[in-house]
Amino acid sequence: MRRIALAGLLASAGIILTGAAVRLSQSGLGCPDWPACTATSAVASGTTGDPLIHRWIEFGNRLVTIAIFLIAVIVCVAAWRFRDGGGRRRRDLVWLASAQPAAIIVQAVLGGIVVLTRLNPAWVSVHFLASMALVAAALALYIRSAESRQPARPLVRAEVRLLGAGIVAVVALMLAAGTVVTGTGPLAGARSAPRYHLPLTGATQLHADIGWLLAGLVIALALCLRLSDAPTRARRLGVLLLALVIAQGSIGYSQYFSGLPAGLVWVHVTGSVLIWITVLLLLFALRDRGKMSGRAAATVAAAAGAGAVLAETTAAEPAGAGARDMPLR
């Protein structure tokens, strides 16, 4: 279950990077229609006024969406079949897993609206932020699949947990501001795409200011974790988050003063995804629900004496064992 949940997380993050490649390569209108690529062809063929490479980049991203939808369905089926140590279905995992195919369908519809509105920057921003929400749900499933049903037990003081939650909110704000910068600048998805009617310098400055605020908060959190009895895992994630924020700021200033080269902007988007995942992992590391145990399930299977039940338990045991061996701290 945990391995399949990880596959869902990687797929959810990967579609953001392929979508960024579409936008930064100016291929957003390579397929000017939806759901077909053009009015006369479902695939990337024919003449649209854009270079053929743009059509294939945009169409390739649509094929990737189909692939991650299939992975999301597998995640959903795995969560439905999964049983915990007591032989019970985990409804929390089922709900988190069900969110993935549902969110991808919503994303596909949003992508269609983006195309049909000729890359309206507001819809592009919503499309990106919805992808980040999907990553959060996939990460929550990955974490919860190794935990028990017990109520969360805090591992640090309330003030530290509040600071961690505040950093998550600031990262979300920074992501939103980043979409505004991209929608204002030259890399809005196509040369003919509409832009936000904002000064690029002002939008960039606001984004940078949020970054400086984030850096200060992350430094404070890292110090709090270092000087308190916080779990080792949380301390390490705090240091990693600080390193990512510093690297992200350096890349941001470099891309701005070098004229926004598309390759460097793509690296910046990758850094945003890594920061989002890390800050969520850190928030989860500040509490504990106990480990998932597979021992009870093995006992039930032995008592039943049914070959089918025994086979099913044997197939499920590696997931339980892997979670049991993985420390939360």
C-alpha positions as CSV (number, residue, x, y, z in Angstrom):
1,M,0.0,0.0,0.0
2,R,2.8,2.4,0.9
3,R,4.7,1.7,-2.3
4,I,1.6,2.3,-4.4
5,A,0.8,5.5,-2.5
6,L,4.3,6.6,-3.2
7,A,3.8,6.0,-6.9
8,G,0.6,8.2,-6.7
9,L,2.6,10.9,-5.1
10,L,5.4,10.8,-7.7
11,A,2.8,10.8,-10.5
12,S,1.0,13.8,-9.0
13,A,4.2,15.8,-8.7
14,G,5.4,14.7,-12.2
15,I,2.3,16.1,-14.0
16,I,3.2,19.6,-12.6
17,L,6.6,19.4,-14.1
18,T,5.3,18.3,-17.5
19,G,2.7,21.0,-17.4
20,A,5.3,23.6,-16.6
21,A,7.3,22.4,-19.6
22,V,4.3,23.0,-21.8
23,R,3.9,26.5,-20.5
24,L,7.6,27.5,-20.5
25,S,8.1,26.1,-24.1
26,Q,5.3,28.3,-25.3
27,S,3.3,25.2,-26.3
28,G,0.2,26.0,-24.4
29,L,-1.9,26.4,-27.6
30,G,-0.1,23.7,-29.5
31,C,-3.4,21.8,-29.3
32,P,-5.9,24.7,-29.6
33,D,-9.0,22.5,-29.0
34,W,-10.2,20.2,-26.2
35,P,-10.6,17.3,-25.6
36,A,-9.3,16.6,-29.2
37,C,-6.0,18.3,-30.1
38,T,-7.6,20.2,-33.1
39,A,-11.1,20.5,-34.5
40,T,-10.2,17.8,-37.1
41,S,-7.8,15.5,-35.3
42,A,-7.7,13.9,-31.8
43,V,-3.9,13.6,-32.0
44,A,-1.2,16.1,-32.7
45,S,-1.5,16.4,-36.5
46,G,-2.7,18.9,-39.0
47,T,-2.0,22.6,-39.2
48,T,-2.7,25.0,-36.3
49,G,-0.4,27.8,-36.9
50,D,2.0,26.6,-34.2
51,P,5.1,24.5,-34.8
52,L,4.6,20.8,-34.8
53,I,6.9,20.4,-31.8
54,H,4.5,22.6,-29.8
55,R,1.6,20.3,-30.7
56,W,3.4,17.3,-29.6
57,I,4.5,18.8,-26.3
58,E,1.0,19.8,-25.5
59,F,-0.5,16.5,-26.7
60,G,2.2,14.6,-24.8
61,N,1.1,16.3,-21.6
62,R,-2.4,15.1,-22.2
63,L,-1.1,11.6,-22.6
64,V,0.7,11.9,-19.3
65,T,-2.6,12.9,-17.6
66,I,-4.1,9.7,-18.8
67,A,-1.2,7.7,-17.4
68,I,-1.4,9.3,-14.0
69,F,-5.2,8.8,-13.9
70,L,-4.6,5.0,-14.4
71,I,-2.1,5.2,-11.5
72,A,-4.6,7.0,-9.4
73,V,-7.2,4.3,-10.1
74,I,-4.7,1.6,-9.0
75,V,-4.1,3.6,-5.8
76,C,-7.8,3.7,-5.2
77,V,-8.3,0.0,-5.7
78,A,-5.3,-0.8,-3.4
79,A,-6.7,1.4,-0.7
80,W,-10.1,-0.4,-1.0
81,R,-8.5,-3.8,-0.7
82,F,-6.1,-2.9,2.1
83,R,-6.8,-4.2,5.6
84,D,-5.0,-3.1,8.8
85,G,-3.7,-5.2,11.6
86,G,-7.2,-6.0,12.8
87,G,-8.4,-7.0,9.4
88,R,-10.5,-3.9,8.9
89,R,-10.8,-1.6,5.9
90,R,-9.2,1.8,6.5
91,R,-11.8,4.4,5.5
92,D,-9.4,7.3,5.9
93,L,-7.1,5.7,3.3
94,V,-10.0,5.0,1.0
95,W,-11.1,8.7,1.1
96,L,-7.6,10.0,0.5
97,A,-7.1,7.6,-2.4
98,S,-10.5,8.4,-3.9
99,A,-9.5,12.1,-4.0
100,Q,-6.8,11.3,-6.5
101,P,-8.8,10.1,-9.6
102,A,-11.5,12.7,-8.7
103,A,-8.9,15.5,-8.6
104,I,-7.4,14.4,-11.9
105,I,-10.8,14.5,-13.6
106,V,-11.2,18.0,-12.2
107,Q,-7.7,18.9,-13.5
108,A,-8.6,17.6,-17.0
109,V,-11.7,19.8,-17.0
110,L,-9.7,22.8,-15.8
111,G,-7.1,22.1,-18.5
112,G,-9.8,22.2,-21.1
113,I,-11.0,25.5,-19.8
114,V,-7.5,26.9,-19.9
115,V,-7.2,25.9,-23.6
116,L,-10.7,27.1,-24.6
117,T,-10.0,30.5,-22.9
118,R,-6.8,30.8,-24.8
119,L,-4.6,30.4,-21.7
120,N,-6.5,32.9,-19.5
121,P,-3.9,33.5,-16.7
122,A,-6.5,33.2,-13.8
123,W,-7.5,29.8,-15.0
124,V,-3.9,28.8,-15.5
125,S,-3.2,29.8,-11.8
126,V,-6.2,27.8,-10.6
127,H,-5.0,24.8,-12.7
128,F,-1.5,24.9,-11.0
129,L,-2.8,25.4,-7.5
130,A,-5.2,22.5,-7.9
131,S,-2.3,20.3,-8.9
132,M,-0.5,21.3,-5.7
133,A,-3.7,20.3,-3.7
134,L,-3.6,16.9,-5.4
135,V,0.1,16.5,-4.3
136,A,-1.0,17.3,-0.7
137,A,-3.7,14.6,-0.8
138,A,-1.3,12.0,-2.3
139,L,1.3,12.8,0.4
140,A,-1.3,12.5,3.2
141,L,-2.2,9.0,1.9
142,Y,1.5,8.0,1.8
143,I,2.0,9.1,5.4
144,R,-1.3,7.7,6.7
145,S,-0.7,4.3,5.1
146,A,2.1,3.7,7.6
147,E,0.1,4.9,10.7
148,S,-2.5,3.4,12.9
149,R,-6.0,4.7,13.6
150,Q,-5.0,6.3,16.9
151,P,-5.6,10.0,17.5
152,A,-2.7,12.2,16.7
153,R,-0.3,12.8,19.6
154,P,1.7,16.1,19.4
155,L,5.5,15.7,19.6
156,V,6.4,19.4,20.1
157,R,4.9,22.4,21.8
158,A,1.8,24.0,20.5
159,E,3.7,27.1,19.5
160,V,6.0,25.1,17.3
161,R,3.0,23.3,15.7
162,L,1.4,26.7,15.0
163,L,4.6,28.0,13.4
164,G,4.7,24.9,11.2
165,A,1.1,25.4,10.1
166,G,1.8,29.1,9.4
167,I,4.8,28.1,7.2
168,V,2.5,25.8,5.2
169,A,0.1,28.8,4.6
170,V,3.0,31.1,3.6
171,V,4.3,28.5,1.1
172,A,0.8,28.2,-0.4
173,L,0.7,32.0,-0.7
174,M,4.1,32.0,-2.3
175,L,3.0,29.4,-4.9
176,A,-0.1,31.6,-5.7
177,A,2.1,34.7,-6.1
178,G,4.4,32.7,-8.4
179,T,1.6,31.9,-10.7
180,V,0.8,35.6,-11.0
181,V,4.5,36.4,-11.8
182,T,4.5,33.8,-14.6
183,G,1.1,35.0,-15.9
184,T,2.4,38.5,-16.0
185,G,5.8,37.8,-17.7
186,P,6.9,36.6,-21.1
187,L,6.5,32.9,-20.3
188,A,2.7,32.8,-20.1
189,G,2.3,29.7,-22.3
190,A,2.1,31.2,-25.7
191,R,3.1,34.5,-27.3
192,S,-0.5,35.4,-28.0
193,A,-1.7,34.4,-24.5
194,P,-3.3,37.1,-22.3
195,R,-1.5,38.3,-19.3
196,Y,-2.3,39.7,-15.9
197,H,-2.5,43.5,-16.3
198,L,0.2,44.1,-13.6
199,P,3.7,45.5,-13.6
200,L,6.1,42.6,-13.8
201,T,8.6,44.3,-11.5
202,G,5.9,44.8,-8.8
203,A,4.6,41.2,-9.1
204,T,8.1,39.9,-8.9
205,Q,8.9,42.1,-5.8
206,L,5.8,40.8,-4.0
207,H,6.8,37.2,-4.7
208,A,10.3,37.9,-3.5
209,D,9.0,39.6,-0.3
210,I,6.9,36.5,0.5
211,G,10.1,34.4,-0.1
212,W,12.0,36.5,2.5
213,L,9.1,36.1,5.0
214,L,9.2,32.4,4.4
215,A,13.0,32.2,4.9
216,G,12.7,34.0,8.3
217,L,9.9,31.8,9.5
218,V,11.8,28.6,8.4
219,I,14.9,29.8,10.2
220,A,12.8,30.3,13.4
221,L,11.3,26.9,13.1
222,A,14.6,25.2,12.5
223,L,16.0,26.8,15.6
224,C,13.0,25.9,17.6
225,L,13.3,22.3,16.5
226,R,17.0,22.2,17.2
227,L,16.7,23.7,20.7
228,S,13.8,21.6,21.8
229,D,13.2,17.9,22.2
230,A,11.7,17.6,18.8
231,P,12.0,14.3,16.9
232,T,15.2,13.8,14.9
233,R,13.1,13.4,11.7
234,A,11.5,16.8,12.2
235,R,14.9,18.4,12.9
236,R,16.3,17.0,9.7
237,L,13.3,18.1,7.6
238,G,13.6,21.6,9.1
239,V,17.2,21.8,7.9
240,L,16.3,20.4,4.5
241,L,13.4,22.9,4.2
242,L,15.8,25.8,5.0
243,A,18.3,24.6,2.4
244,L,15.6,24.3,-0.3
245,V,14.3,27.8,0.5
246,I,17.8,29.3,0.2
247,A,18.4,27.5,-3.0
248,Q,15.0,28.5,-4.4
249,G,15.7,32.1,-3.6
250,S,19.0,32.0,-5.3
251,I,17.5,30.5,-8.4
252,G,14.7,33.0,-8.3
253,Y,17.0,36.0,-8.3
254,S,19.3,34.4,-10.9
255,Q,16.4,33.8,-13.3
256,Y,15.1,37.4,-12.9
257,F,18.5,39.1,-13.6
258,S,19.3,36.7,-16.5
259,G,16.1,37.5,-18.4
260,L,13.9,34.6,-17.3
261,P,15.4,31.7,-19.3
262,A,12.8,28.9,-19.6
263,G,15.2,26.2,-18.4
264,L,16.0,28.0,-15.2
265,V,12.3,28.8,-14.6
266,W,11.5,25.1,-14.9
267,V,14.1,24.4,-12.2
268,H,12.4,27.0,-10.1
269,V,9.1,25.3,-10.5
270,T,10.7,22.0,-9.5
271,G,12.0,23.7,-6.4
272,S,8.5,24.9,-5.6
273,V,7.2,21.3,-5.7
274,L,10.0,20.1,-3.5
275,I,9.4,22.8,-0.9
276,W,5.7,22.0,-0.9
277,I,6.3,18.3,-0.3
278,T,9.0,19.0,2.4
279,V,6.9,21.5,4.4
280,L,4.0,19.0,4.4
281,L,6.3,16.2,5.5
282,L,7.6,18.4,8.3
283,L,4.1,19.2,9.5
284,F,3.2,15.5,9.7
285,A,6.5,14.9,11.6
286,L,5.3,17.1,14.4
287,R,2.7,14.6,15.5
288,D,2.5,10.8,15.9
289,R,-0.4,8.3,15.4
290,G,1.6,5.2,16.2
291,K,2.8,2.5,13.7
292,M,0.7,0.3,11.6
293,S,0.9,-3.3,12.9
294,G,0.5,-6.4,10.7
295,R,0.8,-8.9,13.6
296,A,-2.9,-9.1,14.4
297,A,-3.8,-9.8,10.7
298,A,-1.3,-12.7,10.6
299,T,-3.0,-14.2,13.7
300,V,-6.4,-13.9,12.2
301,A,-5.3,-15.6,9.0
302,A,-3.7,-18.5,10.9
303,A,-6.9,-19.1,12.9
304,A,-9.1,-19.0,9.8
305,G,-7.1,-21.7,8.0
306,A,-8.4,-20.7,4.7
307,G,-6.0,-20.7,1.8
308,A,-7.5,-17.6,0.1
309,V,-7.3,-15.6,3.3
310,L,-3.8,-16.8,4.0
311,A,-2.7,-15.8,0.5
312,E,-4.3,-12.4,0.8
313,T,-2.5,-11.8,4.1
314,T,0.8,-12.9,2.7
315,A,0.4,-10.5,-0.1
316,A,-0.4,-7.7,2.3
317,E,2.3,-8.5,4.8
318,P,5.1,-6.7,3.1
319,A,3.2,-3.4,3.3
320,G,2.7,-3.8,7.1
321,A,6.2,-5.0,7.7
322,G,7.7,-2.1,5.7
323,A,5.6,0.4,7.8
324,R,6.6,-1.4,11.0
325,D,10.3,-1.2,10.2
326,M,10.2,2.5,9.2
327,P,10.7,4.8,12.2
328,L,8.5,7.9,12.4
329,R,11.2,9.9,14.1
